[in-house]
């Protein structure tokens, strides 16, 4: 079954660059919901949990770059959130060793390959 995706809030949008093969696409202000974490059948390194957050029009061809806000830094540290993220069909995937107990705010920018 397809993973449940949680909606994202767009903070800035721009048109795709004239060179569609590569470059900046869009930036997003996301909430990673505490209730959205799912245990994976196989770990990714030491990360056993993932959370997919929906981004309209996103697919696995984009390269994500993200950062988390400081207001939840303590919870991020406790959960050992991964420093990597991945685009999936319809959104972006975050990883954690332990599911965070609070919603986490993240800023994600997508780049076209």
Secondary structure by P-SEA (a helix, b strand, c coil): cccbbbbbbbccccccccccccccccccccccccccbbbbccccccccbbbbbbbccccccbbbbbcccccaaaaaaaaccccbbbbcccbbbbbccccccbbbbbbbbbbcc
